[in-house]
Amino acid sequence: MPDRLGGERALVDSLVADHAEVWDLAGRIPVEVPRELGAAGLLCAQVPAAFGGLGFTSAENGEFTAHVGSRCSSLRSVMTSQGMAAWTVQRLGDRHQRESLLAELTSGRLAAVGFSEPDAGSDLSGMRTEIRREGDTVVVDGHKVWMTAACYADLLVVIGRFDGGAAAVVVPASAPGVQVSKVADPLGCRAAGHADVTFERVRLPVSSVLGGVGQSLPLLLTTALAYGRFSVAWGCVGILRACLAATATHAAHRTQSGIPLARHQLVGRHLAELLVDERTAALACERASRCWDRGSPDMVIETVLAKHVSARNAARGAASAVQVLASAGAQDGHVVARAYRDAKLMEIIEGSNEICQLLLAEHAVANAA
Ligand code: FAD
């Protein structure tokens, strides 16, 4: 990691300290923690300095995301939502929206992004949320599910039908007609503030629509999801690093049959595979980040690939970590038990394993044609 991130990592370390397990069990992060990181610009560190951000390169932002992910996947999930909201504003907002909203998102206000609906999961073309003009206002009606960080958010970036196409609208969480209901007992990332959110005749100024006009739904989704996938991918590298450290330390110190676990060859194989999983995930993420930093058209597909490799490796690596720790890691409150639950969810979100595989297969065929 470049030296320039030493101070930022130290801030995360001091805020998370040994609280991640407590937050996980309580299902809540004290909101002051994301607010402090947000006020330092660190929840969306890629925002350019011209808009009040830190202007991190994608590689720097990725390494920082991995560091947060190695400490607490719930906090990293909050960061992913904020980064996705900021990226969507940066790409789709007009000049005024970029200036005002990015200033908010880099100074402690928190955001969540809503695509998924009860009948629109992997196939978001089934989305029903409606954003319609009424005079000089727009009215939002709909139901979003599983919005990460919505329990903490001040602003909700909502994707819905608009003007025969689609749009992203920025809704204050406090607006009349918005109801946020926390998802009970998620399998993992338990403190990430997932919520189902309903919007009932929520009236907003027309200037709340990013860019002011309808866009194509695929364009909107590709834009927002690209950042989400990038962030989840690097977050999974963090999960793998935490698992590798815990597993290697345990295997070096615990003795069975008169020798350290690590010297039992079948346990050594778990360690080797965990190292390979961490390294290959990091390489895929670094490659995707180079595409972001160069503005390469391959950025979207390389990010899908990085997300797929990292999520799959993290789920497999966390399972190996629990296997090696055995009873020592088989309880809530242990870093590898938390990683095991958190990593599984990374294979579902921002394009499940299967959806990523479909996109990668499509790319392979298009390139062969
Ligand atoms: P379904 O779409 O019903 O899929 C079920 C299974 O079928 C999956 O394995 C899927 O891969 C497979 N499948 C579906 N279609 C196909 C196909 N065509 N080919 C092959 N396999 C297929 N949503 C948001 O909008 N914002 C958020 O911040 C957010 N955060 C989330 C956080 C967590 C922890 C979780 C669990 C979900 C979150 N979601 C969020 C929702 C998430 O995006 C959806 O869960 C995801 O898109 C999958 O949709 P689904 O759960 O409805 O599963």
Boltz pocket constraint, residues with backbone or C-beta under 6 A from the ligand:
constraints:
  - pocket:
      binder: B
      contacts: [[A, 81], [A, 113], [A, 114], [A, 115], [A, 116], [A, 117], [A, 118], [A, 120], [A, 121], [A, 122], [A, 123], [A, 144], [A, 145], [A, 146], [A, 147], [A, 148], [A, 149], [A, 186], [A, 188], [A, 189], [A, 194], [A, 345], [A, 348], [A, 349], [A, 350], [A, 351], [A, 352], [A, 353], [A, 354], [A, 355], [A, 358]]
      max_distance: 6.0
